[in-house]
Amino acid sequence: MKKKEKGHLIKSVQPGSIGEEMGIEAGDVLLEINGEELEDVFDYHYAINDDYIEILIRKRDGDEWLLEVDKEYDEDIGIEFEQGLMDDYRSCTNKCIFCFIDQMPKGMRDTLYFKDDDSRLSFLQGNYITLTNMKDKDIDRIIKYHLCPINISVQTTNPELRCKMLNNRFAGEALKKLRRLADASIEMNGQIVLCKGVNDGEELKKSIEDLSEYLPHMRSVSVVPAGLTKYREGLYPLELFTREEAGQVIDLIESYQQEFYERYGLHFIHASDEWYINAGREFPEEERYDGYIQLENGVGMMRLLIEEFSEAIKNIEGDKRKKHISLATGYLAYGLIKKLSEETMEKFPNIKIDVYAIRNDFFGETITVSGLITGQDIIAQLKGRNLGEVLLLPNNILRTGEDVFLDDLHLTDVENALQVPVNIVKSSGKDLLYSFINGAYNIKHGEANGKFVYIKNYPEHGGTVNE
């Protein structure tokens, strides 16, 4: 096995940062801080949190520089590494019965099949981890550095059932790590991917009550339905929840919220937006989302969109501008987007907005979220239609920071096929309104690296799809 080279390659240095001031450049290698080699980004963040540090750098010509840095205690030095973790990513050792990656067709790009289960990504990017990939020393380091929040895919607090759901005989034992983290006052968020007939009903009730024992250190737990594609041959037999069953899940979750709020100031347990849409119910009021603590897990995204849109349209004057705009989204958000488009047209009577729900033929009709729509499905279902001046698409439809769909088609492929310009709409209600009335307010492809609310674990529930 090839020996790992010492140090960490620096990818870039922020202009005006301490790193630039000290002469650090892209291509240099960070060797040590305060005389210690660094294993990964945990060590790095801990080491730089001081008002005086010594940094050993190897320059591209081989010279080594020892830099003495006086700074504010928690001030960053402004360097970015070639590997974000400063170490190899840890892959998942589980084979969860609901894993989305196991339900993908063959022939897609390799990165889409990588299953991460790395606690460092939980801290840095908000990814959810199962704890099965963590050793005691990993927990020790989290506690030592007080790195939080840590986001945890719990699924169930029944140890035997958790072993079955994760197909890992150590999955039940891993739950004990929750107590260690809570005792050390590490902030956590939890997730339960609900599988019909497996961890719902009484099992869900038990999980809610068990996890509430970690309050207030566990700040929230989301309950999300397992995403099921058409590629499930040979996998554990799972079924979709019916409208009535979705309502029962909501009722169970909401029966606990007020009690938790009165005791801890947190509603704690939350149903994702899908449950309310599938049950045909109104979304909870904004206050019940506890500051949208689980937004990137699909909890409260619709309510936040409604609130932001309502505020924006209330503060804008209607006029006689004339436009024809189209927007394509998934079936899940279609009803709400359609309603907001109608509110816009009422205030701007000469604007025509056509909203299209794209059926997911690529993954199967049971996948209804916009984040898993492919370019080929958009082309197939919109070709030949009068799309007006511009076609709007939600930002989570693209690979992060690029103009590429899950099926590797580019935005230009869609533009050429549909013969219409395509613009990407950011996630806020204000951005949606301004895209409706201006057509080109938001980010154009080639500039898709703006600050998005990017969904990491929703809707795939079990593996990161967009990398």
Secondary structure as GFF3:
##gff-version 3
##sequence-region A 1 467
A	DSSP	beta_strand	8	13	.	.	.	ID=ss1
A	DSSP	alpha_helix	18	21	.	.	.	ID=ss2
A	DSSP	beta_strand	29	33	.	.	.	ID=ss3
A	DSSP	alpha_helix	41	48	.	.	.	ID=ss4
A	DSSP	beta_strand	52	58	.	.	.	ID=ss5
A	DSSP	beta_strand	64	70	.	.	.	ID=ss6
A	DSSP	beta_strand	79	81	.	.	.	ID=ss7
A	DSSP	three_ten_helix	101	103	.	.	.	ID=ss8
A	DSSP	three_ten_helix	110	113	.	.	.	ID=ss9
A	DSSP	alpha_helix	119	125	.	.	.	ID=ss10
A	DSSP	beta_strand	128	129	.	.	.	ID=ss11
A	DSSP	alpha_helix	136	145	.	.	.	ID=ss12
A	DSSP	beta_strand	150	153	.	.	.	ID=ss13
A	DSSP	alpha_helix	159	166	.	.	.	ID=ss14
A	DSSP	three_ten_helix	173	175	.	.	.	ID=ss15
A	DSSP	alpha_helix	176	183	.	.	.	ID=ss16
A	DSSP	beta_strand	188	194	.	.	.	ID=ss17
A	DSSP	alpha_helix	202	211	.	.	.	ID=ss18
A	DSSP	three_ten_helix	212	214	.	.	.	ID=ss19
A	DSSP	beta_strand	218	225	.	.	.	ID=ss20
A	DSSP	alpha_helix	243	264	.	.	.	ID=ss21
A	DSSP	beta_strand	269	271	.	.	.	ID=ss22
A	DSSP	alpha_helix	273	279	.	.	.	ID=ss23
A	DSSP	three_ten_helix	286	289	.	.	.	ID=ss24
A	DSSP	three_ten_helix	295	297	.	.	.	ID=ss25
A	DSSP	alpha_helix	301	314	.	.	.	ID=ss26
A	DSSP	beta_strand	323	330	.	.	.	ID=ss27
A	DSSP	alpha_helix	331	347	.	.	.	ID=ss28
A	DSSP	beta_strand	351	358	.	.	.	ID=ss29
A	DSSP	three_ten_helix	370	372	.	.	.	ID=ss30
A	DSSP	alpha_helix	375	382	.	.	.	ID=ss31
A	DSSP	beta_strand	390	394	.	.	.	ID=ss32
A	DSSP	three_ten_helix	395	397	.	.	.	ID=ss33
A	DSSP	alpha_helix	411	418	.	.	.	ID=ss34
A	DSSP	beta_strand	422	425	.	.	.	ID=ss35
A	DSSP	alpha_helix	429	438	.	.	.	ID=ss36
A	DSSP	beta_strand	443	444	.	.	.	ID=ss37
###
